[in-house]
Amino acid sequence: MRNLSEWVRTFNRRPVIPLAGAPGIQLTATTLKQNEFNGELQARSIAALVEKTHPDAALPLMDLSILANAIGLLVDYPLERIATVLPHTIHSTEDIQIFRRIDPLRDGRVIANCEAIERLSRSLEIPVGAYVCAPFTLAALMMGAEDCNVALLLNPDLASEVVKFTTGIIIRYARELVKSGAEFLIMLDPTAVLLSPELYREFAAKPVARVIERADVPCILHVCGDTNHIIEEMCRTGAQGVSLDTPVSLPEIAGKIPGDITILGNLDPISVMWQGTPDSVREAARELLNAMATFPNFILSSGCDIPAETPIENIQALVSEVNSLAIAGANE
């Protein structure tokens, strides 16, 4: 896959790519923690999920903690939940130096994740993507989100230095994922939703653009929450796609997005995908597809990561509804 929009146009229906990796652990009877550390196991879990649900592209576990762990931050690994980064604060540029001594590509979890991508890319016939944490969000994990936002206003030089450091780390990791077989990347920047358009442009969008320039595969930018205030800046990063969360009204915002940028979204991963039934998932999918019928640059997806406990039948229902509508349309 070299161009996301061209790939979308190869379908005679809407492509569907749920942001679903974690539910695959149900099919291998394993835990999230086991999959986070074991590339071969994670690949088996994702492959089993693909075989059961038939999406148009495969994704691994969504995990913001991988690079944070790899550069030396403390991470908590609960059995039943995705890993979380423990609070850490950088007060000066000197505090960054200790992290410069660490080669994140030698980290065990980075190696395991790249192994999972490599195995999936060899075994699956659909495109395999990978997630990377965006520079601003990784900087916020290093500094602490509150301290990072304060530094943007009171100590922008420090914030810029941390973001510069994280950008370099992410470029190296992104290229390693591509080398392992990732055909596209989804860059996760949840903390950036808190920024004004001006601060977003300087501290989040520009670093994202630098990663995209070096990635050499299509990149999709995902920011959680209501991104109406920064969507224009997101579209100027060079991303070939934007993945938008459930609070965003896709039909209303789609007109602000250039036609050559693909829109992904945005069924609620909790109330629809996890807590719903196959019938309610089909209904929600149908409503969104109808609402986006006039926008050819659209991939049906979830608004964010689908929880591990989500019934596999609900993911199957999401994909099968797209296929059913395509068949019905062809028969009209």
Backbone hydrogen bonds, N-H to C=O, Kabsch-Sander energy under -0.5 kcal/mol:
donor,donor_aa,acceptor,acceptor_aa,energy
7,W,3,N,-2.0
8,V,4,L,-2.3
9,R,5,S,-1.7
10,T,6,E,-0.5
10,T,7,W,-1.3
11,F,8,V,-1.5
17,I,300,L,-2.4
20,A,18,P,-2.4
24,G,21,G,-1.7
25,I,22,A,-2.1
26,Q,23,P,-1.7
27,L,24,G,-1.0
28,T,24,G,-0.7
29,A,25,I,-0.6
30,T,25,I,-1.8
32,L,79,L,-0.9
33,K,79,L,-0.7
35,N,31,T,-1.8
36,E,32,L,-2.2
37,F,33,K,-1.2
38,N,34,Q,-0.9
39,G,37,F,-0.5
42,Q,38,N,-2.6
43,A,39,G,-2.3
44,R,40,E,-1.8
45,S,41,L,-2.5
46,I,42,Q,-2.6
47,A,43,A,-2.6
48,A,44,R,-2.2
49,L,45,S,-1.8
50,V,46,I,-2.5
51,E,47,A,-2.4
52,K,48,A,-1.6
53,T,49,L,-2.3
54,H,50,V,-2.7
56,D,16,V,-2.5
58,A,127,P,-2.7
63,D,61,L,-0.7
66,I,63,D,-0.8
68,A,64,L,-0.6
69,N,65,S,-2.9
70,A,66,I,-2.1
71,I,67,L,-1.9
72,G,69,N,-1.1
73,L,68,A,-2.5
76,D,84,T,-3.2
84,T,76,D,-2.0
86,L,74,L,-2.7
95,D,92,S,-0.9
96,I,93,T,-1.1
97,Q,93,T,-0.5
97,Q,94,E,-1.1
99,F,96,I,-1.2
100,R,96,I,-1.0
100,R,97,Q,-0.7
101,R,97,Q,-0.6
101,R,98,I,-0.8
102,I,99,F,-1.2
106,R,103,D,-1.8
107,D,104,P,-1.6
111,I,107,D,-2.3
112,A,108,G,-2.3
113,N,109,R,-2.5
114,C,110,V,-2.4
115,E,111,I,-2.2
116,A,112,A,-2.2
117,I,113,N,-2.1
118,E,114,C,-2.5
119,R,115,E,-2.6
120,L,116,A,-2.4
121,S,117,I,-2.7
122,R,118,E,-1.5
123,S,119,R,-1.7
124,L,120,L,-2.5
129,G,58,A,-3.0
129,G,127,P,-0.5
130,A,184,F,-1.4
132,V,186,I,-2.2
134,A,188,L,-3.1
138,L,134,A,-2.3
139,A,135,P,-2.3
140,A,136,F,-2.3
141,L,137,T,-1.8
142,M,138,L,-1.8
143,M,139,A,-2.3
144,G,140,A,-2.3
148,C,144,G,-2.8
149,N,145,A,-2.1
150,V,146,E,-2.0
151,A,147,D,-2.3
152,L,148,C,-1.6
153,L,149,N,-0.7
153,L,150,V,-1.0
154,L,150,V,-2.7
155,N,151,A,-1.8
158,L,155,N,-0.7
159,A,155,N,-1.8
160,S,156,P,-2.7
161,E,157,D,-2.0
162,V,158,L,-2.4
163,V,159,A,-2.5
164,K,160,S,-2.4
165,F,161,E,-2.0
166,T,162,V,-2.6
167,T,163,V,-2.4
168,G,164,K,-1.7
169,I,165,F,-1.8
170,I,166,T,-2.6
171,I,167,T,-2.3
172,R,168,G,-1.7
173,Y,169,I,-2.2
174,A,170,I,-3.1
175,R,171,I,-2.2
176,E,172,R,-1.6
177,L,173,Y,-2.3
178,V,174,A,-2.2
179,K,175,R,-2.4
180,S,176,E,-1.6
181,G,177,L,-0.6
181,G,178,V,-1.2
182,A,177,L,-2.3
183,E,128,V,-3.2
184,F,128,V,-0.7
185,L,218,P,-2.3
186,I,130,A,-2.6
187,M,185,L,-0.5
187,M,220,I,-3.2
188,L,132,V,-3.0
188,L,186,I,-0.6
189,D,187,M,-0.6
189,D,222,H,-2.9
192,A,189,D,-1.0
193,V,190,P,-1.3
194,L,191,T,-1.6
195,L,192,A,-1.8
200,Y,196,S,-3.2
201,R,197,P,-2.2
202,E,198,E,-1.7
203,F,199,L,-2.8
204,A,200,Y,-2.0
205,A,200,Y,-3.3
206,K,201,R,-1.6
208,V,204,A,-2.0
209,A,205,A,-2.5
210,R,206,K,-1.7
211,V,207,P,-1.9
212,I,208,V,-2.6
213,E,209,A,-2.2
214,R,210,R,-1.0
214,R,211,V,-0.7
215,A,211,V,-1.0
215,A,212,I,-0.6
216,D,212,I,-0.7
220,I,185,L,-2.9
221,L,241,G,-2.6
222,H,187,M,-3.1
222,H,220,I,-0.6
223,V,221,L,-0.5
223,V,243,S,-1.1
227,T,225,G,-0.8
230,I,227,T,-1.3
231,I,227,T,-0.9
234,M,230,I,-2.4
235,C,231,I,-2.0
236,R,232,E,-0.6
236,R,233,E,-0.8
237,T,234,M,-1.2
240,Q,219,C,-1.9
241,G,219,C,-1.3
242,V,262,T,-2.7
243,S,221,L,-2.6
244,L,242,V,-0.6
244,L,264,L,-2.6
245,D,223,V,-0.6
245,D,225,G,-0.6
248,V,245,D,-1.7
250,L,248,V,-1.0
253,I,249,S,-2.2
254,A,250,L,-2.2
256,K,253,I,-2.0
257,I,254,A,-1.5
261,I,258,P,-1.9
262,T,240,Q,-2.7
262,T,260,D,-0.5
263,I,297,N,-3.0
264,L,242,V,-2.6
265,G,299,I,-1.5
267,L,301,S,-2.1
272,V,268,D,-1.0
273,M,268,D,-2.2
274,W,269,P,-0.8
274,W,270,I,-0.5
275,Q,270,I,-3.1
276,G,272,V,-0.7
281,V,277,T,-2.6
282,R,278,P,-2.3
283,E,279,D,-2.1
284,A,280,S,-2.4
285,A,281,V,-2.7
286,R,282,R,-2.6
287,E,283,E,-2.4
288,L,284,A,-2.1
289,L,285,A,-2.7
290,N,286,R,-2.3
291,A,287,E,-2.1
292,M,288,L,-1.8
293,A,290,N,-1.3
295,F,292,M,-1.8
298,F,296,P,-1.3
299,I,263,I,-3.0
300,L,15,P,-2.2
301,S,265,G,-2.2
303,G,267,L,-3.3
306,I,19,L,-2.7
310,T,307,P,-1.5
314,N,311,P,-1.2
315,I,311,P,-1.1
316,Q,312,I,-2.4
317,A,313,E,-2.1
318,L,314,N,-1.8
319,V,315,I,-1.9
320,S,316,Q,-2.8
321,E,317,A,-2.0
322,V,318,L,-1.2
323,N,319,V,-1.7
324,S,320,S,-2.6
325,L,321,E,-2.3
326,A,322,V,-2.0
327,I,323,N,-2.2
328,A,324,S,-2.5
329,G,325,L,-2.5
330,A,326,A,-1.9
331,N,327,I,-1.5
332,E,328,A,-0.6
332,E,329,G,-0.6
